[in-house]
């Protein structure tokens, strides 16, 4: 599903942060275009 | 969703088009994840940012959704996400994000690619 796709990552400081998602998504074959960690507080 | 991030998402959607782009969310709850999902697919529901009234139609997925998890290396996933997967309400998050994806991005999973 993710292979060869381009990914935008919107992590959450209180959930799963951007770098953690990025580490996972990179193993799927998708290209990470942008990764950030938001704070909803 | 952060206004600067909305601007960045808009820029990338314009640059790459919606077909090959996916947005992966890491929100802690169904509500915050749902708002982010809606923002990138149907526009900013708070009408505050650059995506107000802008229907990008991007497909949002949460990192906790089974089809995302299934595409990732299990060891890396466990190391990076395993702990939060145990404490967050996975069912509620998955239900919310997938319903918004179906409603605004025209696909519950892979069909619309």
Backbone of each chain as nested JSON, in Angstrom:
{
  "chains": [
    {"id": "A", "residues": [
      {"number": 1, "name": "UNK", "atoms": {"N": [0.821, -1.204, 0.0], "CA": [0.0, 0.0, 0.0], "C": [0.865, 1.268, 0.0]}},
      {"number": 2, "name": "UNK", "atoms": {"N": [1.924, 1.281, 0.791], "CA": [2.757, 2.489, 0.891], "C": [3.941, 2.51, -0.083]}},
      {"number": 3, "name": "UNK", "atoms": {"N": [4.293, 1.355, -0.594], "CA": [5.49, 1.259, -1.439], "C": [5.426, 2.235, -2.622]}},
      {"number": 4, "name": "UNK", "atoms": {"N": [6.502, 2.956, -2.821], "CA": [6.649, 3.927, -3.918], "C": [5.745, 5.153, -3.791]}},
      {"number": 5, "name": "UNK", "atoms": {"N": [5.083, 5.282, -2.661], "CA": [4.287, 6.484, -2.455], "C": [5.114, 7.548, -1.737]}},
      {"number": 6, "name": "UNK", "atoms": {"N": [4.594, 8.74, -1.71], "CA": [5.261, 9.837, -1.015], "C": [4.452, 10.162, 0.243]}},
      {"number": 7, "name": "UNK", "atoms": {"N": [5.149, 10.258, 1.359], "CA": [4.452, 10.406, 2.633], "C": [4.724, 11.744, 3.309]}},
      {"number": 8, "name": "UNK", "atoms": {"N": [3.643, 12.301, 3.836], "CA": [3.733, 13.471, 4.713], "C": [3.405, 12.961, 6.109]}},
      {"number": 9, "name": "UNK", "atoms": {"N": [4.273, 13.238, 7.06], "CA": [4.086, 12.694, 8.403], "C": [3.744, 13.803, 9.401]}},
      {"number": 10, "name": "UNK", "atoms": {"N": [2.596, 13.641, 10.048], "CA": [2.173, 14.607, 11.06], "C": [2.1, 13.883, 12.402]}},
      {"number": 11, "name": "UNK", "atoms": {"N": [3.213, 13.835, 13.098], "CA": [3.28, 13.168, 14.387], "C": [2.671, 14.022, 15.484]}},
      {"number": 12, "name": "UNK", "atoms": {"N": [2.566, 13.424, 16.658], "CA": [1.958, 14.125, 17.797], "C": [2.845, 13.886, 19.014]}},
      {"number": 13, "name": "UNK", "atoms": {"N": [3.176, 14.954, 19.695], "CA": [4.043, 14.832, 20.862], "C": [3.437, 13.902, 21.922]}},
      {"number": 14, "name": "UNK", "atoms": {"N": [2.118, 13.917, 22.061], "CA": [1.461, 13.087, 23.068], "C": [1.021, 11.723, 22.531]}},
      {"number": 15, "name": "UNK", "atoms": {"N": [1.213, 11.52, 21.24], "CA": [0.863, 10.237, 20.645], "C": [2.137, 9.602, 20.105]}},
      {"number": 16, "name": "UNK", "atoms": {"N": [2.205, 9.505, 18.789], "CA": [3.423, 8.959, 18.174], "C": [4.139, 10.118, 17.465]}},
      {"number": 17, "name": "UNK", "atoms": {"N": [5.34, 10.462, 17.907], "CA": [6.071, 11.597, 17.328], "C": [6.559, 11.337, 15.895]}},
      {"number": 18, "name": "UNK", "atoms": {"N": [6.791, 12.421, 15.179], "CA": [7.219, 12.333, 13.782], "C": [8.388, 11.388, 13.538]}},
      {"number": 19, "name": "UNK", "atoms": {"N": [9.482, 11.509, 14.283], "CA": [10.648, 10.65, 14.005], "C": [10.356, 9.148, 14.149]}},
      {"number": 20, "name": "UNK", "atoms": {"N": [9.458, 8.797, 15.078], "CA": [9.103, 7.376, 15.263], "C": [8.317, 6.88, 14.051]}},
      {"number": 21, "name": "UNK", "atoms": {"N": [7.376, 7.715, 13.577], "CA": [6.588, 7.344, 12.392], "C": [7.513, 7.248, 11.183]}},
      {"number": 22, "name": "UNK", "atoms": {"N": [8.404, 8.213, 11.086], "CA": [9.323, 8.256, 9.943], "C": [10.182, 6.985, 9.875]}},
      {"number": 23, "name": "UNK", "atoms": {"N": [10.678, 6.548, 11.024], "CA": [11.507, 5.333, 11.063], "C": [10.725, 4.138, 10.525]}},
      {"number": 24, "name": "UNK", "atoms": {"N": [9.437, 4.075, 10.866], "CA": [8.596, 2.959, 10.399], "C": [8.307, 3.078, 8.907]}},
      {"number": 25, "name": "UNK", "atoms": {"N": [7.885, 4.269, 8.497], "CA": [7.444, 4.467, 7.108], "C": [8.592, 4.233, 6.128]}},
      {"number": 26, "name": "UNK", "atoms": {"N": [9.806, 4.585, 6.56], "CA": [10.963, 4.369, 5.682], "C": [11.172, 2.894, 5.366]}},
      {"number": 27, "name": "UNK", "atoms": {"N": [10.716, 2.015, 6.252], "CA": [10.884, 0.575, 6.002], "C": [9.829, 0.035, 5.047]}},
      {"number": 28, "name": "UNK", "atoms": {"N": [8.809, 0.866, 4.73], "CA": [7.704, 0.409, 3.868], "C": [7.989, 0.616, 2.384]}},
      {"number": 29, "name": "UNK", "atoms": {"N": [9.042, 1.375, 2.075], "CA": [9.331, 1.67, 0.675], "C": [8.752, 2.991, 0.215]}},
      {"number": 30, "name": "UNK", "atoms": {"N": [8.109, 3.723, 1.126], "CA": [7.581, 5.049, 0.789], "C": [8.684, 6.094, 0.983]}},
      {"number": 31, "name": "UNK", "atoms": {"N": [8.546, 7.171, 0.244], "CA": [9.504, 8.275, 0.387], "C": [8.903, 9.315, 1.327]}},
      {"number": 32, "name": "UNK", "atoms": {"N": [9.64, 9.685, 2.36], "CA": [9.136, 10.682, 3.307], "C": [9.493, 12.085, 2.795]}},
      {"number": 33, "name": "UNK", "atoms": {"N": [8.468, 12.88, 2.499], "CA": [8.701, 14.232, 1.977], "C": [8.83, 15.248, 3.089]}},
      {"number": 34, "name": "UNK", "atoms": {"N": [8.08, 15.01, 4.163], "CA": [8.012, 16.003, 5.235], "C": [7.579, 15.298, 6.508]}},
      {"number": 35, "name": "UNK", "atoms": {"N": [8.24, 15.627, 7.597], "CA": [7.892, 15.007, 8.873], "C": [7.928, 16.061, 9.967]}},
      {"number": 36, "name": "UNK", "atoms": {"N": [6.885, 16.09, 10.775], "CA": [6.851, 17.063, 11.861], "C": [6.163, 16.439, 13.065]}},
      {"number": 37, "name": "UNK", "atoms": {"N": [6.31, 17.083, 14.211], "CA": [5.627, 16.627, 15.421], "C": [4.818, 17.794, 15.962]}},
      {"number": 38, "name": "UNK", "atoms": {"N": [3.514, 17.605, 16.013], "CA": [2.665, 18.684, 16.496], "C": [2.416, 18.544, 17.99]}},
      {"number": 39, "name": "UNK", "atoms": {"N": [2.022, 19.656, 18.576], "CA": [1.668, 19.67, 19.992], "C": [0.257, 20.245, 20.077]}},
      {"number": 40, "name": "UNK", "atoms": {"N": [-0.688, 19.408, 20.516], "CA": [-2.081, 19.857, 20.506], "C": [-2.484, 20.542, 21.8]}},
      {"number": 41, "name": "UNK", "atoms": {"N": [-1.559, 20.697, 22.732], "CA": [-1.899, 21.331, 24.02], "C": [-2.093, 22.834, 23.82]}}
    ]},
    {"id": "B", "residues": [
      {"number": 1, "name": "UNK", "atoms": {"N": [-4.816, 21.938, 13.488], "CA": [-3.481, 21.622, 12.937], "C": [-2.687, 22.91, 12.776]}},
      {"number": 2, "name": "UNK", "atoms": {"N": [-1.423, 22.835, 13.112], "CA": [-0.5, 23.975, 13.049], "C": [-0.566, 24.685, 11.69]}},
      {"number": 3, "name": "UNK", "atoms": {"N": [-0.605, 26.014, 11.731], "CA": [-0.804, 26.77, 10.486], "C": [0.371, 26.625, 9.522]}},
      {"number": 4, "name": "UNK", "atoms": {"N": [1.582, 26.607, 10.071], "CA": [2.763, 26.445, 9.208], "C": [2.756, 25.071, 8.546]}},
      {"number": 5, "name": "UNK", "atoms": {"N": [2.301, 24.064, 9.276], "CA": [2.233, 22.714, 8.702], "C": [1.147, 22.623, 7.632]}},
      {"number": 6, "name": "UNK", "atoms": {"N": [0.057, 23.334, 7.85], "CA": [-0.985, 23.374, 6.808], "C": [-0.423, 23.953, 5.512]}},
      {"number": 7, "name": "UNK", "atoms": {"N": [0.36, 25.013, 5.648], "CA": [0.946, 25.653, 4.462], "C": [1.885, 24.688, 3.75]}},
      {"number": 8, "name": "UNK", "atoms": {"N": [2.658, 23.938, 4.533], "CA": [3.618, 22.98, 3.962], "C": [2.875, 21.842, 3.238]}},
      {"number": 9, "name": "UNK", "atoms": {"N": [1.816, 21.34, 3.853], "CA": [1.031, 20.255, 3.245], "C": [0.413, 20.74, 1.935]}},
      {"number": 10, "name": "UNK", "atoms": {"N": [-0.101, 21.955, 1.947], "CA": [-0.722, 22.518, 0.741], "C": [0.304, 22.608, -0.393]}},
      {"number": 11, "name": "UNK", "atoms": {"N": [1.47, 23.098, -0.028], "CA": [2.559, 23.257, -1.005], "C": [2.948, 21.889, -1.613]}},
      {"number": 12, "name": "UNK", "atoms": {"N": [3.081, 20.882, -0.763], "CA": [3.477, 19.545, -1.247], "C": [2.384, 18.921, -2.101]}},
      {"number": 13, "name": "UNK", "atoms": {"N": [1.118, 19.144, -1.728], "CA": [0.01, 18.601, -2.512], "C": [-0.009, 19.238, -3.903]}},
      {"number": 14, "name": "UNK", "atoms": {"N": [0.279, 20.529, -3.955], "CA": [0.3, 21.217, -5.248], "C": [1.48, 20.73, -6.096]}},
      {"number": 15, "name": "UNK", "atoms": {"N": [2.575, 20.479, -5.425], "CA": [3.79, 20.048, -6.128], "C": [3.693, 18.612, -6.648]}},
      {"number": 16, "name": "UNK", "atoms": {"N": [3.175, 17.71, -5.828], "CA": [3.212, 16.281, -6.18], "C": [1.862, 15.71, -6.628]}},
      {"number": 17, "name": "UNK", "atoms": {"N": [0.777, 16.43, -6.395], "CA": [-0.541, 15.9, -6.736], "C": [-1.012, 14.926, -5.669]}},
      {"number": 18, "name": "UNK", "atoms": {"N": [-2.334, 14.691, -5.629], "CA": [-2.858, 13.902, -4.507], "C": [-2.732, 12.396, -4.7]}},
      {"number": 19, "name": "UNK", "atoms": {"N": [-2.543, 11.938, -5.927], "CA": [-2.631, 10.498, -6.174], "C": [-1.565, 9.649, -5.492]}},
      {"number": 20, "name": "UNK", "atoms": {"N": [-0.338, 10.135, -5.46], "CA": [0.725, 9.333, -4.864], "C": [1.065, 9.75, -3.436]}},
      {"number": 21, "name": "UNK", "atoms": {"N": [0.363, 10.769, -2.95], "CA": [0.663, 11.264, -1.604], "C": [-0.226, 10.593, -0.558]}},
      {"number": 22, "name": "UNK", "atoms": {"N": [0.361, 10.282, 0.566], "CA": [-0.425, 9.852, 1.722], "C": [0.033, 10.678, 2.923]}},
      {"number": 23, "name": "UNK", "atoms": {"N": [-0.884, 10.887, 3.842], "CA": [-0.533, 11.605, 5.068], "C": [-0.629, 10.618, 6.218]}},
      {"number": 24, "name": "UNK", "atoms": {"N": [0.454, 10.458, 6.947], "CA": [0.457, 9.509, 8.063], "C": [0.403, 10.292, 9.374]}},
      {"number": 25, "name": "UNK", "atoms": {"N": [-0.619, 9.997, 10.165], "CA": [-0.864, 10.726, 11.405], "C": [-0.399, 9.927, 12.623]}},
      {"number": 26, "name": "UNK", "atoms": {"N": [-0.075, 10.678, 13.673], "CA": [0.337, 10.013, 14.914], "C": [-0.428, 10.518, 16.118]}},
      {"number": 27, "name": "UNK", "atoms": {"N": [-1.606, 11.083, 15.879], "CA": [-2.388, 11.686, 16.954], "C": [-2.672, 10.73, 18.107]}},
      {"number": 28, "name": "UNK", "atoms": {"N": [-2.785, 11.309, 19.328], "CA": [-2.976, 10.488, 20.517], "C": [-4.418, 10.048, 20.702]}},
      {"number": 29, "name": "UNK", "atoms": {"N": [-5.349, 10.766, 20.092], "CA": [-6.751, 10.418, 20.288], "C": [-7.516, 10.439, 18.995]}},
      {"number": 30, "name": "UNK", "atoms": {"N": [-8.749, 9.91, 19.064], "CA": [-9.585, 9.859, 17.865], "C": [-9.945, 11.272, 17.413]}},
      {"number": 31, "name": "UNK", "atoms": {"N": [-10.221, 12.16, 18.361], "CA": [-10.666, 13.501, 17.997], "C": [-9.554, 14.299, 17.316]}},
      {"number": 32, "name": "UNK", "atoms": {"N": [-8.367, 14.334, 17.935], "CA": [-7.271, 15.114, 17.332], "C": [-6.831, 14.506, 16.007]}},
      {"number": 33, "name": "UNK", "atoms": {"N": [-6.841, 13.185, 15.92], "CA": [-6.476, 12.515, 14.666], "C": [-7.515, 12.814, 13.596]}},
      {"number": 34, "name": "UNK", "atoms": {"N": [-8.775, 12.84, 14.005], "CA": [-9.855, 13.119, 13.071], "C": [-9.776, 14.53, 12.519]}},
      {"number": 35, "name": "UNK", "atoms": {"N": [-9.423, 15.471, 13.373], "CA": [-9.319, 16.866, 12.919], "C": [-8.178, 17.0, 11.908]}},
      {"number": 36, "name": "UNK", "atoms": {"N": [-7.049, 16.374, 12.2], "CA": [-5.922, 16.422, 11.258], "C": [-6.298, 15.728, 9.946]}},
      {"number": 37, "name": "UNK", "atoms": {"N": [-6.995, 14.604, 10.044], "CA": [-7.412, 13.86, 8.844], "C": [-8.349, 14.707, 7.992]}},
      {"number": 38, "name": "UNK", "atoms": {"N": [-9.274, 15.37, 8.657], "CA": [-10.23, 16.211, 7.927], "C": [-9.516, 17.404, 7.275]}},
      {"number": 39, "name": "UNK", "atoms": {"N": [-8.564, 17.97, 7.987], "CA": [-7.854, 19.144, 7.47], "C": [-7.143, 18.844, 6.154]}},
      {"number": 40, "name": "UNK", "atoms": {"N": [-6.49, 17.681, 6.065], "CA": [-5.722, 17.38, 4.844], "C": [-6.592, 16.811, 3.716]}},
      {"number": 41, "name": "UNK", "atoms": {"N": [-7.829, 16.429, 4.036], "CA": [-8.687, 15.876, 2.99], "C": [-9.769, 16.863, 2.55]}},
      {"number": 42, "name": "UNK", "atoms": {"N": [-10.417, 17.493, 3.557], "CA": [-11.566, 18.345, 3.225], "C": [-11.35, 19.818, 3.543]}},
      {"number": 43, "name": "UNK", "atoms": {"N": [-10.241, 20.152, 4.176], "CA": [-9.993, 21.55, 4.548], "C": [-10.034, 21.747, 6.052]}},
      {"number": 44, "name": "UNK", "atoms": {"N": [-9.461, 22.839, 6.504], "CA": [-9.366, 23.138, 7.934], "C": [-10.749, 23.391, 8.53]}},
      {"number": 45, "name": "UNK", "atoms": {"N": [-11.251, 22.502, 9.421], "CA": [-12.596, 22.686, 9.977], "C": [-12.711, 23.929, 10.869]}},
      {"number": 46, "name": "UNK", "atoms": {"N": [-11.573, 24.445, 11.332], "CA": [-11.629, 25.647, 12.181], "C": [-11.549, 26.926, 11.338]}},
      {"number": 47, "name": "UNK", "atoms": {"N": [-11.361, 26.764, 10.065], "CA": [-11.263, 27.907, 9.132], "C": [-10.217, 28.93, 9.554]}},
      {"number": 48, "name": "UNK", "atoms": {"N": [-9.138, 28.448, 10.162], "CA": [-8.115, 29.375, 10.661], "C": [-6.867, 29.398, 9.785]}},
      {"number": 49, "name": "UNK", "atoms": {"N": [-6.596, 28.314, 9.104], "CA": [-5.301, 28.219, 8.422], "C": [-5.382, 28.242, 6.912]}},
      {"number": 50, "name": "UNK", "atoms": {"N": [-4.236, 28.062, 6.266], "CA": [-4.161, 28.078, 4.801], "C": [-5.033, 27.016, 4.125]}},
      {"number": 51, "name": "UNK", "atoms": {"N": [-5.45, 25.993, 4.852], "CA": [-6.284, 24.952, 4.245], "C": [-7.783, 25.186, 4.483]}},
      {"number": 52, "name": "UNK", "atoms": {"N": [-8.145, 26.329, 5.036], "CA": [-9.564, 26.662, 5.215], "C": [-10.236, 26.696, 3.846]}},
      {"number": 53, "name": "UNK", "atoms": {"N": [-11.258, 25.866, 3.683], "CA": [-11.989, 25.837, 2.412], "C": [-11.226, 25.197, 1.261]}},
      {"number": 54, "name": "UNK", "atoms": {"N": [-10.071, 24.588, 1.551], "CA": [-9.259, 23.965, 0.495], "C": [-9.383, 22.445, 0.614]}},
      {"number": 55, "name": "UNK", "atoms": {"N": [-10.039, 21.821, -0.363], "CA": [-10.25, 20.374, -0.307], "C": [-9.145, 19.673, -1.091]}},
      {"number": 56, "name": "UNK", "atoms": {"N": [-8.076, 19.336, -0.389], "CA": [-6.928, 18.713, -1.067], "C": [-7.231, 17.277, -1.493]}},
      {"number": 57, "name": "UNK", "atoms": {"N": [-8.119, 16.621, -0.765], "CA": [-8.462, 15.233, -1.098], "C": [-7.334, 14.248, -0.816]}},
      {"number": 58, "name": "UNK", "atoms": {"N": [-6.393, 14.636, 0.039], "CA": [-5.292, 13.71, 0.378], "C": [-5.833, 12.578, 1.244]}},
      {"number": 59, "name": "UNK", "atoms": {"N": [-5.178, 11.419, 1.153], "CA": [-5.625, 10.269, 1.93], "C": [-4.888, 10.218, 3.266]}},
      {"number": 60, "name": "UNK", "atoms": {"N": [-5.619, 10.433, 4.359], "CA": [-4.985, 10.34, 5.674], "C": [-5.067, 8.916, 6.235]}},
      {"number": 61, "name": "UNK", "atoms": {"N": [-3.976, 8.478, 6.794], "CA": [-3.935, 7.193, 7.51], "C": [-3.296, 7.444, 8.867]}},
      {"number": 62, "name": "UNK", "atoms": {"N": [-3.69, 6.67, 9.848], "CA": [-3.005, 6.745, 11.14], "C": [-1.96, 5.636, 11.175]}},
      {"number": 63, "name": "UNK", "atoms": {"N": [-0.856, 5.914, 11.826], "CA": [0.221, 4.914, 11.906], "C": [-0.266, 3.63, 12.585]}},
      {"number": 64, "name": "UNK", "atoms": {"N": [-1.349, 3.723, 13.379], "CA": [-1.861, 2.539, 14.073], "C": [-2.808, 1.694, 13.217]}},
      {"number": 65, "name": "UNK", "atoms": {"N": [-3.131, 2.157, 12.006], "CA": [-4.045, 1.378, 11.16], "C": [-3.346, 0.116, 10.646]}},
      {"number": 66, "name": "UNK", "atoms": {"N": [-4.092, -0.996, 10.595], "CA": [-3.485, -2.285, 10.234], "C": [-2.766, -2.288, 8.883]}},
      {"number": 67, "name": "UNK", "atoms": {"N": [-3.327, -1.574, 7.882], "CA": [-2.68, -1.612, 6.568], "C": [-1.357, -0.836, 6.55]}},
      {"number": 68, "name": "UNK", "atoms": {"N": [-1.211, 0.134, 7.445], "CA": [0.059, 0.859, 7.56], "C": [1.055, -0.012, 8.328]}},
      {"number": 69, "name": "UNK", "atoms": {"N": [0.587, -0.539, 9.436], "CA": [1.43, -1.417, 10.253], "C": [1.961, -2.578, 9.425]}},
      {"number": 70, "name": "UNK", "atoms": {"N": [1.068, -3.151, 8.603], "CA": [1.429, -4.316, 7.8], "C": [2.509, -4.035, 6.759]}},
      {"number": 71, "name": "UNK", "atoms": {"N": [2.665, -2.761, 6.396], "CA": [3.668, -2.392, 5.393], "C": [5.03, -2.079, 6.003]}},
      {"number": 72, "name": "UNK", "atoms": {"N": [5.078, -1.978, 7.317], "CA": [6.328, -1.586, 7.986], "C": [7.073, -2.809, 8.517]}},
      {"number": 73, "name": "UNK", "atoms": {"N": [8.358, -2.647, 8.678], "CA": [9.173, -3.708, 9.272], "C": [8.685, -3.953, 10.71]}},
      {"number": 74, "name": "UNK", "atoms": {"N": [8.281, -5.188, 11.04], "CA": [7.688, -5.459, 12.363], "C": [8.603, -5.096, 13.539]}},
      {"number": 75, "name": "UNK", "atoms": {"N": [9.883, -5.317, 13.384], "CA": [10.807, -5.011, 14.486], "C": [10.898, -3.514, 14.734]}},
      {"number": 76, "name": "UNK", "atoms": {"N": [11.029, -2.77, 13.646], "CA": [11.114, -1.303, 13.766], "C": [9.801, -0.759, 14.329]}},
      {"number": 77, "name": "UNK", "atoms": {"N": [8.694, -1.314, 13.839], "CA": [7.371, -0.854, 14.292], "C": [7.216, -1.086, 15.794]}},
      {"number": 78, "name": "UNK", "atoms": {"N": [7.574, -2.259, 16.215], "CA": [7.46, -2.598, 17.638], "C": [8.309, -1.671, 18.504]}},
      {"number": 79, "name": "UNK", "atoms": {"N": [9.503, -1.399, 18.02], "CA": [10.436, -0.55, 18.764], "C": [9.937, 0.903, 18.834]}},
      {"number": 80, "name": "UNK", "atoms": {"N": [9.401, 1.402, 17.74], "CA": [9.025, 2.815, 17.652], "C": [7.587, 3.098, 18.101]}},
      {"number": 81, "name": "UNK", "atoms": {"N": [6.683, 2.16, 17.875], "CA": [5.256, 2.43, 18.083], "C": [4.625, 1.484, 19.113]}},
      {"number": 82, "name": "UNK", "atoms": {"N": [5.264, 0.354, 19.38], "CA": [4.69, -0.703, 20.214], "C": [4.131, -0.221, 21.538]}},
      {"number": 83, "name": "UNK", "atoms": {"N": [4.879, 0.627, 22.216], "CA": [4.445, 1.117, 23.533], "C": [3.146, 1.919, 23.429]}},
      {"number": 84, "name": "UNK", "atoms": {"N": [3.096, 2.863, 22.471], "CA": [1.901, 3.701, 22.332], "C": [0.709, 2.891, 21.81]}},
      {"number": 85, "name": "UNK", "atoms": {"N": [1.001, 1.864, 21.041], "CA": [-0.076, 1.01, 20.534], "C": [-0.818, 0.342, 21.706]}},
      {"number": 86, "name": "UNK", "atoms": {"N": [-0.081, 0.095, 22.787], "CA": [-0.703, -0.554, 23.94], "C": [-1.558, 0.409, 24.766]}},
      {"number": 87, "name": "UNK", "atoms": {"N": [-1.19, 1.698, 24.77], "CA": [-1.901, 2.625, 25.658], "C": [-2.978, 3.466, 24.961]}},
      {"number": 88, "name": "UNK", "atoms": {"N": [-2.89, 3.621, 23.654], "CA": [-3.888, 4.443, 22.966], "C": [-5.115, 3.61, 22.581]}},
      {"number": 89, "name": "UNK", "atoms": {"N": [-6.229, 4.292, 22.359], "CA": [-7.465, 3.618, 21.951], "C": [-7.434, 3.394, 20.432]}},
      {"number": 90, "name": "UNK", "atoms": {"N": [-6.768, 2.316, 20.044], "CA": [-6.521, 2.038, 18.621], "C": [-7.832, 1.937, 17.836]}},
      {"number": 91, "name": "UNK", "atoms": {"N": [-8.82, 1.222, 18.381], "CA": [-10.079, 1.016, 17.646], "C": [-10.774, 2.335, 17.336]}},
      {"number": 92, "name": "UNK", "atoms": {"N": [-10.83, 3.224, 18.332], "CA": [-11.516, 4.51, 18.132], "C": [-10.759, 5.364, 17.113]}},
      {"number": 93, "name": "UNK", "atoms": {"N": [-9.446, 5.372, 17.193], "CA": [-8.625, 6.164, 16.265], "C": [-8.799, 5.646, 14.837]}},
      {"number": 94, "name": "UNK", "atoms": {"N": [-8.711, 4.342, 14.68], "CA": [-8.811, 3.726, 13.344], "C": [-10.194, 3.996, 12.744]}},
      {"number": 95, "name": "UNK", "atoms": {"N": [-11.224, 3.857, 13.565], "CA": [-12.592, 4.074, 13.098], "C": [-12.754, 5.517, 12.608]}},
      {"number": 96, "name": "UNK", "atoms": {"N": [-12.261, 6.468, 13.398], "CA": [-12.428, 7.885, 13.062], "C": [-11.662, 8.252, 11.781]}},
      {"number": 97, "name": "UNK", "atoms": {"N": [-10.391, 7.892, 11.729], "CA": [-9.562, 8.29, 10.579], "C": [-10.04, 7.602, 9.301]}},
      {"number": 98, "name": "UNK", "atoms": {"N": [-10.409, 6.32, 9.403], "CA": [-10.837, 5.62, 8.184], "C": [-12.173, 6.159, 7.687]}},
      {"number": 99, "name": "UNK", "atoms": {"N": [-13.061, 6.563, 8.607], "CA": [-14.351, 7.093, 8.159], "C": [-14.16, 8.454, 7.482]}},
      {"number": 100, "name": "UNK", "atoms": {"N": [-13.252, 9.248, 7.965], "CA": [-12.986, 10.549, 7.327], "C": [-12.329, 10.346, 5.963]}},
      {"number": 101, "name": "UNK", "atoms": {"N": [-11.437, 9.374, 5.878], "CA": [-10.785, 9.07, 4.6], "C": [-11.833, 8.633, 3.561]}},
      {"number": 102, "name": "UNK", "atoms": {"N": [-12.748, 7.797, 4.014], "CA": [-13.794, 7.308, 3.121], "C": [-14.706, 8.447, 2.668]}},
      {"number": 103, "name": "UNK", "atoms": {"N": [-15.017, 9.331, 3.603], "CA": [-15.949, 10.428, 3.318], "C": [-15.343, 11.476, 2.39]}},
      {"number": 104, "name": "UNK", "atoms": {"N": [-14.103, 11.863, 2.649], "CA": [-13.533, 13.013, 1.948], "C": [-12.463, 12.69, 0.909]}},
      {"number": 105, "name": "UNK", "atoms": {"N": [-11.855, 11.522, 1.031], "CA": [-10.774, 11.214, 0.085], "C": [-11.169, 10.057, -0.835]}},
      {"number": 106, "name": "UNK", "atoms": {"N": [-12.434, 9.644, -0.699], "CA": [-12.997, 8.698, -1.655], "C": [-12.468, 7.285, -1.585]}},
      {"number": 107, "name": "UNK", "atoms": {"N": [-11.797, 6.918, -0.483], "CA": [-11.254, 5.57, -0.392], "C": [-11.005, 5.2, 1.056]}},
      {"number": 108, "name": "UNK", "atoms": {"N": [-11.505, 4.003, 1.432], "CA": [-11.257, 3.549, 2.794], "C": [-9.878, 2.923, 2.907]}},
      {"number": 109, "name": "UNK", "atoms": {"N": [-9.36, 2.451, 1.802], "CA": [-8.026, 1.849, 1.872], "C": [-7.271, 2.109, 0.581]}},
      {"number": 110, "name": "UNK", "atoms": {"N": [-7.141, 1.099, -0.228], "CA": [-6.266, 1.204, -1.388], "C": [-7.011, 1.444, -2.696]}},
      {"number": 111, "name": "UNK", "atoms": {"N": [-8.347, 1.243, -2.697], "CA": [-9.105, 1.199, -3.949], "C": [-8.927, 2.428, -4.836]}},
      {"number": 112, "name": "UNK", "atoms": {"N": [-8.799, 3.583, -4.25], "CA": [-8.82, 4.801, -5.056], "C": [-7.513, 5.197, -5.694]}},
      {"number": 113, "name": "UNK", "atoms": {"N": [-6.493, 4.404, -5.51], "CA": [-5.177, 4.823, -5.998], "C": [-5.144, 4.99, -7.504]}}
    ]}
  ]
}
